[in-house]
Amino acid sequence: MKQDTWQVLHQDVPAPLYWGWKNFYDEDSPTLTPDQTIAQVHPTPQLVTYQ
């Protein structure tokens, strides 16, 4: 579901915008590592944070 929202947010967006992705320890299952996030999330976020 999170990836689906990410895709919708990136439709028809003017450049340049720099996007960040937040992984939640207690809400995301599984919680992706930074390397997994970069490999699996497209377009690739410029920043990966955790909460």
C-alpha positions as CSV (number, residue, x, y, z in Angstrom):
1,M,0.0,0.0,0.0
2,K,2.9,2.4,0.8
3,Q,4.5,1.8,-2.6
4,D,1.1,2.4,-4.3
5,T,0.8,5.8,-2.6
6,W,4.4,6.6,-3.6
7,Q,3.6,6.0,-7.2
8,V,0.5,8.2,-7.1
9,L,2.4,11.1,-5.5
10,H,5.0,10.9,-8.4
11,Q,2.5,11.3,-11.2
12,D,2.9,14.5,-13.3
13,V,5.3,16.2,-10.8
14,P,7.4,19.0,-12.1
15,A,11.2,18.6,-11.9
16,P,13.3,19.1,-9.9
17,L,11.8,17.8,-6.7
18,Y,13.8,15.7,-4.2
19,W,11.8,13.1,-2.4
20,G,12.3,11.4,0.9
21,W,11.0,8.1,2.2
22,K,10.3,7.3,5.9
23,N,10.4,3.8,7.2
24,F,8.6,3.1,10.5
25,Y,10.0,0.5,12.9
26,D,6.6,-0.3,14.5
27,E,4.3,0.2,11.5
28,D,6.1,-1.1,8.4
29,S,6.3,-4.9,8.1
30,P,9.0,-5.7,7.2
31,T,11.0,-2.6,8.0
32,L,13.3,-2.2,5.0
33,T,17.0,-1.4,5.5
34,P,18.4,1.6,3.6
35,D,19.9,-0.6,0.9
36,Q,16.6,-2.5,0.5
37,T,14.7,0.8,0.3
38,I,16.9,2.1,-2.5
39,A,16.7,-1.2,-4.3
40,Q,12.9,-1.6,-4.0
41,V,11.4,1.9,-4.1
42,H,11.1,3.5,-7.5
43,P,11.7,6.3,-8.3
44,T,14.5,6.1,-5.8
45,P,14.2,8.5,-2.9
46,Q,17.0,11.0,-2.2
47,L,16.6,10.6,1.5
48,V,15.7,7.6,3.7
49,T,14.7,8.2,7.3
50,Y,13.4,6.1,10.2
51,Q,11.0,6.7,13.0
